[in-house]
Every structure is written in C-alpha cells, then in structure tokens.
C-alpha cells in the first residue's frame, strides 16, 4: 500500500515530467531533460532547503554556549538537559529545525533515484500517463558522448568535487567566528568536509551516471543557493 502511494505521488509524476522534457527537447537529449528536471525539483524544495541553511546558521551561532553548558554540567547529566532546553528557548533555536527540512527532501531524492535507476531500463515506459506521448524508448546518451545508464568515474569525481565545494563553504561560514571555529560542531564540519565527498565518489562510481549527473547539478545549485542565503543573512546582521 505504501509503495503504491509512493509510486503514485512521487515516482510516477517525476518520471512523467522527465519523459515530457525528453519529448519536447529537440534531439531528445536525456541530459538536458535531467537538467530541467533537476531545476524543477530544486525549485520545489527551495523553501525547505533555505530554512535548513538558516537553522544551521542559528545552531552555529549558539554552539559555543552549548559547549559551555556541556563542560559546566559534564558530571551532572540531569541538569544539562533542562539547561540546554532553556538555552534553545532563550535563543529561539531548535536542534531539529535543520534536520526536518532535509528529511522532507529525502522522499524526492529517493524518487529521483528510482527514476534514473529504473526509468532508463526497457519496460519503464509503462509508468507513463495515458495522455503522455510514449517515445518507445529513452536514449540514454548525453550529447552523443556519455551513456547515462552506465556508471562513470569522471562524473562521480565531479559530484564529489561539488560536494567538497558546498561543504567547504559551510565550514568557512562557521569559522568566521573564532568561538565557532573551536567548537565541537565546527570540528565535525571539518571532518564531514572531506568524508562526504569521498563517500559521494565511492557511491557515484557504482550508480548510473544519469543519477550522478543529477546529484552533481543538485549540489551545485544547492551551493549557489547556500551562498545567496549566507549573503542575505550577512546583510541583515
């Protein structure tokens, strides 16, 4: 039942949108169709992504105070919990506010993963709506050079590089304040700056390059959006 709802609400619409773009693009280039689909999905998720970035900045701002409380009550866990709750209330932040918007994005990411993992296979077009033109098959070639149905190491490395750029930008923001730079959160951010790109390359090297290409575009657009939000917040401060 849940799988059927998921297919009806997310997977089938996204797949049909991809085929729609594929149909209307001169030359029926799947790569350009993926670019258009990525931009559309990113626009749909723009509010939640922006909220997540703002929440991360808010948590970075109060992280030194959190570290102080953890040090103060390191031997008294019962007092540390209420003290943290009082701090969150005073600063008007929530430790979960940066996670919830990201969780909202997961169903979309899983659906897009299914679109590129299954959608380029034979027989996938049976998921088309009756009113959608059926092209018979989807040519997985991008610009006649890259087969998006096969893994590609170059695409995986590019996706990893984009992930590093986005993580590096977030780290630079957290290090603008010396107190933040020495906090536990900043230390975790420094580790993730290198860890996540490596994971991206490792996973991306085994996935269809169409999906890796989508992740590359999604990350680049996200980094640009992140820079825009940081600039806007800096002007307000």
Order of alpha helices (4+ residues) and beta strands (2+ residues): alpha-alpha-alpha-alpha-alpha-beta-beta-alpha-alpha-alpha-alpha
